[in-house]
Each structure stands twice: as C-alpha cells, then as structure tokens.
C-alpha cells in the first residue's frame, strides 16, 4: 500500500497542484515509481494534457531554457548522453508548473536487455523552489512522446487509414502501440521492423497478447514495413538516414520521432513538415531537419502559394523548403493543417520538457486523488 501524501489534497488536478503544506523543520517529497506512474496515467487523458501544453506553447505561455547536454562513449564505445531539461507551463487560475526532466541513454543498453533511456522528472514548489515531486521518467517520457504522435495524427494524419508501421521495436514503440489501440480503435494492422529480429519478434508477441484485435506482421526490412502502411512511426536509435522519399507513397504520414531515419529528400519533397518547437529542432546538431535548417535548405518562414514542395517541379528556383509551422500553431488555428494526399506529411518533434512537466502535473493530481506514491524524507 502506498503512503499517504504529506500535502494538502484539496481539489487536486493538473490545473492547480496542492503544494500548500510547508514543513519548516524537514524536507520531504513525493516519489512516484513506474508502477505508481502507470496507475496514475490510467486516470489521465494524456492526449488532452499534451494538446493543452502545445496550445500554451504556441500562445507564448511556457518557458523553455536551454537544455544541458553531456555526451560520452561507454566502455563498449557506444554513444551515451545525459539531458537536463527545465520548463515552466502557465496554468489558468494557479501558479505555473515548473520542473525538470533528467533523461540519460546509452545506445548499447537494448543489446543487454535494458531500456535505452531512463531518468527522473520533478516538479518544484512554487513558493520555496524545492523539489516536491519526483517521478520515474522513462515511461512518462515515452507516454508524452506517444501522445504527441496521436495528437499530430488527429490533425495531420490521413483522412482514412487502418495500418501503422513501426521502425524500431523498443519501449517507445510499445507505448505508442498501447496508446494507438485506445485513441484509434479503427486501426487493425501493425507492421514491425527492427534491425534486431529478436526484438521485433518479442514486440509482436506482446501486441498479440495485449492487443489481440491487431493483426501483426514482422517485416523483413524497413522498406517493406513502410510500404505496408500509410502511417509510419520511427522509434529507432539510428544516427544515419536510410529512408528516402521514394519509399513514401502519396498519402503517407511520418511521425519522425527518432533522430535521423529520414533522408534529406524526404523533407524537401514533403507536402507538409511540422515540428514542436522551431528553435529546438534547428539547434539540434544530430537531427536531419536541424542540419537542413542550418544549411538554409529548410526555412522557418511560413510557406506561401509560390513555394514548390518538390524542387524538381521548378529547377529554376533554388528556394528553401518552408516549414508549415508547429503542431501547437495548428491547434490554436494560427497555421492551417496539412493532411497527406499528393505527397507525404512529416511530424518531426524535438521533445519539449514542458510536455513532461505538464503531464507530470496531471499525474501528480491523480496520485493525490488515488493516494499513490511514497514520501521520501530528505532530512
């Protein structure tokens, strides 16, 4: 049984956190392990929470300081990194949610049976600035990423589709599939590919057990998986592009969740390209889209009627491909949505800490209502 929270539990919700009780002679915080996070998420509309934060981001009602980034190579020579990301989200009728996510990863982890990424996310007391909530970040972060994909599909995906292809079969794909089953119950087919066939087979077995309404196929290659579906989700650890525009049939939507799966021509010939935050994507040295923006081949200016999505259609103009905007701008009506018809549409989020902070606010509200979590006494 989880311990009772030491905070006031009056009207707990994602809109106003009950941080009212102060402990002048000691320091305590609430800890939510993965089991508690999962129990709380079952009582949260994660897509709605993510959509609300995206709207506030588009309205200029969030703070996104520069992230801390520490890379290294481990004893196996595998890429490792630590990311420390702060964020604040305005809340109607209450103080802003302020917090931080620390998420670390090693690309060699999956080969040893470990999840690639893990970490912690916390919320701060608005008056004392002390950490007051600490939660396991791996599942929470994967859930907010999957929720972002589902929201983008609602507004930018094909009008009709019944199959989804996942490239990369780790935890992030698993969380996506679980949320897909709830948000889009009409989808009936899932195609999987991973460079490690064992991992693809394990995910296929999990899908058949947990979501038997899905017909699951393990594709022999990435190209075959992409060809089998009009919605493609990349959840890999690839650091080199391999997926060209030629693989993407007209009417395809790509959730480019991971770093470097798409080749440049996929972006340059897309019918629509949407991000979560323009500056974050542009400044990331490891993202293909960020490289294209720094090279001037993609610009953040709004597209116009004179823009050609395919440079081959007008070789006399060396015009950069224009971003269509952010998903938040679409949600508030500032930019028009584009659904794939004659070509493909790409959603390319960076991953904003404010989404983790906002989602943890909702999870914390559920923890208060359910009496979940453990109190940790620091001193």
C-alpha positions, -999 to 999 in steps of 0.1 A, spaced: 0 0 0 13 34 -9 19 60 18 -4 90 22 8 122 7 21 149 31 4 176 10 -30 192 12 -53 172 -11 -80 198 -17 -91 200 -53 -60 182 -68 -58 185 -106 -34 193 -134 -47 229 -131 -36 236 -95 -12 215 -75 -18 213 -38 16 225 -26 2 243 4 17 225 34 51 235 44 75 216 67 98 242 82 119 216 101 123 189 75 123 183 37 101 158 21 90 149 -14 66 125 -31 82 97 -51 63 80 -79 79 48 -92 69 33 -125 41 13 -110 26 44 -95 31 64 -127 13 38 -147 -15 37 -122 -19 74 -124 -17 76 -162 -47 52 -163 -67 82 -149 -53 109 -171 -63 119 -207 -27 121 -219 -35 134 -254 -56 162 -239 -29 171 -214 -3 172 -242 -26 192 -265 -32 218 -238 6 223 -233 11 226 -270 -15 253 -272 1 272 -244 35 269 -261 20 284 -293 5 312 -272 39 320 -256 28 308 -222 57 284 -215 94 288 -206 120 266 -223 155 273 -211 184 259 -230 190 222 -222 221 207 -206 237 181 -228 266 158 -218 277 132 -243 303 104 -239 312 69 -251 310 40 -227 334 11 -224 319 -6 -254 323 26 -275 286 32 -276 271 67 -276 258 78 -242 242 111 -232 227 129 -204 200 156 -210 188 180 -183 157 200 -194 139 226 -174 105 240 -183 75 260 -170 39 260 -181 13 287 -173 -18 273 -155 -51 290 -156 -61 300 -120 -29 290 -104 9 293 -103 29 280 -133 40 244 -132 78 244 -130 100 214 -132 129 195 -148 135 162 -166 168 144 -164 169 116 -190 200 96 -198 206 70 -225 231 46 -239 226 31 -273 242 -2 -261 215 -7 -235 190 -26 -256 216 -53 -265 219 -60 -228 181 -62 -222 179 -27 -208 157 1 -219 177 26 -239 168 56 -218 159 62 -182 158 91 -157 137 113 -134 113 141 -138 103 165 -110 81 194 -101 91 224 -79 72 240 -51 62 274 -64 70 292 -31 101 275 -18 115 263 -51 122 229 -35 116 197 -55 83 184 -42 75 156 -67 100 131 -82 88 105 -107 104 78 -128 108 94 -162 112 66 -187 76 56 -191 63 91 -185 86 105 -213 76 77 -237 39 84 -230 41 121 -237 60 113 -269 33 88 -280 6 113 -270 23 139 -292 22 114 -321 -15 107 -315 -24 144 -314 -5 150 -346 -23 121 -363 -56 136 -353 -49 168 -370 -23 160 -397 -27 123 -405 -45 107 -434 -83 110 -436 -86 72 -436 -60 46 -426 -60 12 -409 -24 2 -407 7 16 -389 43 7 -394 68 10 -366 105 11 -373 123 2 -341 107 -21 -316 118 -9 -281 98 5 -253 89 37 -272 72 16 -299 54 -4 -272 40 27 -256 29 40 -290 10 8 -298 -7 8 -265 -20 43 -269 -28 37 -306 -52 10 -296 -71 34 -274 -70 66 -295 -76 50 -329 -96 18 -323 -103 16 -361 -67 8 -368 -64 -30 -372 -30 -37 -386 5 -32 -372 37 -38 -392 70 -40 -373 107 -39 -382 138 -38 -362 175 -44 -371 173 -70 -343 148 -96 -354 145 -109 -318 133 -75 -306 107 -73 -334 95 -108 -325 92 -100 -288 71 -69 -296 49 -88 -320 42 -114 -293 34 -86 -268 10 -70 -292 -8 -103 -299 -12 -109 -262 -22 -74 -251 -40 -61 -281 -54 -92 -300 -76 -70 -323 -44 -60 -341 -31 -81 -370 7 -81 -365 33 -86 -392 71 -85 -388 85 -71 -420 118 -84 -435 131 -49 -440 124 -12 -433 113 -6 -469 87 -34 -468 73 -21 -435 70 14 -448 53 2 -480 27 -17 -459 12 13 -441 1 49 -446 12 58 -411 49 53 -403 64 59 -369 102 59 -364 113 49 -329 148 38 -336 183 48 -323 196 53 -359 222 81 -363 223 79 -401 195 84 -425 182 55 -446 146 63 -455 143 82 -488 112 100 -502 109 73 -528 97 48 -501 68 71 -491 37 66 -512 14 96 -517 -9 99 -487 17 87 -461 21 104 -427 55 100 -410 59 106 -373 97 111 -373 101 106 -335 137 94 -335 167 114 -347 179 105 -382 158 80 -400 146 102 -429 169 112 -457 170 149 -467 149 144 -498 120 132 -477 118 166 -460 125 186 -492 97 169 -512 71 167 -483 36 181 -487 39 193 -451 65 195 -424 56 203 -388 76 205 -356 70 211 -319 95 240 -314 114 255 -343 144 267 -324 149 234 -306 149 214 -338 171 239 -357 197 240 -329 200 202 -326 232 190 -343 221 154 -345 187 159 -362 185 157 -400 159 185 -401 181 207 -379 210 202 -403 188 212 -433 177 243 -415 213 253 -406 223 248 -443 194 270 -454 177 242 -473 147 245 -450 135 278 -436 112 286 -407 93 313 -427 56 305 -433 50 287 -467 34 307 -495 14 298 -526 46 302 -546 65 276 -527 71 243 -545 72 213 -522 93 195 -548 123 214 -561 123 191 -592 90 208 -602 107 241 -606 145 237 -612 148 275 -619 143 283 -583 167 273 -555 141 282 -530 144 267 -495 116 244 -484 94 263 -458 83 247 -426 45 246 -422 47 255 -385 43 239 -352 16 215 -341 6 240 -314 1 266 -340 -23 242 -358 -42 235 -326 -48 272 -319 -57 279 -356 -26 300 -363 -14 277 -391 -35 255 -414 -33 217 -410 -20 197 -439 -30 161 -444 -11 139 -469 -27 135 -503 -5 141 -533 27 135 -513 36 128 -476 34 148 -444 61 147 -417 58 154 -380 93 160 -365 91 168 -328 123 176 -308 107 167 -275 99 196 -251 104 194 -214 73 214 -209 53 184 -221 68 163 -194 62 189 -168 26 194 -178 19 157 -179 36 152 -145 13 178 -132 -17 157 -142 -1 126 -129 5 142 -96 -31 153 -94 -41 117 -100 -17 105 -73 -33 128 -48 -68 116 -56 -57 79 -55 -34 81 -25 -4 68 -45 33 74 -41 59 72 -13 70 100 9 108 105 10 123 124 38 155 142 28 163 154 63 
